[in-house]
Amino acid sequence: MCDLNELWLNVLKIFPILGGEVTFPPDPIKDEVFENVYRQMSNMGIAKTITSILDMEVESAIRNVLVPKFWKHFISEGEPHKVKHDMNIAAFTDTNALFFTFIYAIDELYDAYQCLEMIKPRLFYLNQSANSTSNLNTKITLHNALLAQLPPSFNNFVCDFYCVHFRLFTKDSTLSLNTLDSEVFTELPCSGCNVDLDQCCCQKLTEMVNATNMKLLKMGLIDRLAGSALTALIKVKIKEHINDTCVGIFDRSHLKQLETWINDVVMIWLTSIFTEWKSRDDISQEKIPKSVQAFKVKLTYFMYETFAQNVISQFFSIIIDYPDSSPAIDDLKICMEKIDMRVYLTESLRSSLEARILHPGVNTMDILTGNSYGSNKGLLTKTHRYSKASCHWSD
């Protein structure tokens, strides 16, 4: 005769969630326990019932336990999570509380996710028809529950995490752009981890970032939870890069180096986020996912638009420097062939002229200089021709 108490205890060993426990790693189960439970469940004909109960318990645990516990990290007013002492990066911790809170929360969620993912293989071991009778889909249920309870402050944590990720990933390219003397440079903090060079913890942080990102990837949460924050962050980085490398430099073209930067830095970084990459050397243009390639079109468009706005905002200086500033005009022409900014250019130039020379009190020589450089050298005519060409192209 079947001992129901013993059967239930064995079922709880196999499926701790039925007792309200979601812990990882789950305790190993001996084969004889599986065989005993399988035999008794078959004799009693309760396999489908157990399957249905497990489906409901998993969904309940996700919606009522895991997700609220996860979001609590991002709305709690308590102390931010500290990194483990053995990581030896305390100097980094104090100024990056959001970063470490995000990592801690993802680690905790991933452990619970792994525990729930173990249920279906164990269920299938007991009930060969479980795949056809169970509606359990841990990943989709988790996605829906997280999105349904998404707190408004979460994007701040995502941005902080991926901002550190980007800084670490682009450390070498940042160093190559630095023109400071070596003595001055050694006194500055590390461009990757932002702490003193003698306490650099870039390698440890990179390991943490990659491990956390891999967990997000395995749970399928990057695009759903981090997509909008990543987009906003990349746009900020594009603006910063344009300001750092292009502002005030009119005697050479910038578009090619900006396009190269998008391809070799931004796209490779995005690929490292959305794929299970091992090292930067393993990533090539052919390995970039189609979803990331599609995103490249939007980013390139944004780059052209931002660069064009940057050039237009400096147009008065470009007028003064003409014809040495012809490369800047040529870059603007290319941008305006791709995006229609004719109205923005006209209004910006008018406002700039009015603010600088078309008001009482302006030095007469400044007015004459502006007029002579703009009219006598034909710059405004050239700009007008580009503007009309871009308008015709857009039609």
Secondary structure by P-SEA (a helix, b strand, c coil): cccaaaaaaaaaaaccccccccccccccccaaaaaaaaaaaaaacaaaaaaaaaaaaaaaaaaccaaaaaaccccccccccccccccccaaaaaacaaaaaaaaaaaaaaaaaaaaaaaaaaaaaacccccccccccaaaaaaaaaaaacccaaaaaaaaaaaaaaaaaaaaaaaaaccccaaaaaacccccccccccccaaaaaaaaaaaaaaaaaaacccccccaaaaaaaaaaaaaaaaaaccccccccccaaaaaaaaaacaaaaaaaaacccccccccccccccaaaaaaaaaaaaaaaaaaaaaaaaaaaaaaaacccaaaaaaaaaaaaaaccaaaaaaaaaaaaaaaccccccccaaaaaaaaaaacccaaaaaaaaaaaaaaaaac
